């Protein structure tokens, strides 16, 4: 599948963004996770299958 205008992030780079927002910018973790998961899914019209941990959602989850 070709995604024009979209990029992906490695788990390492996402971890770094989370660390910077929470530790250096004092953004609450809940807000940070929302910015990096729910908002992009909604912007792409994927909120019914992405950005959630629930029955029917894709298992795109990194621990």
Long-range contacts (C-beta under 8 A, 24 or more apart in sequence): 6-44, 11-62, 14-62
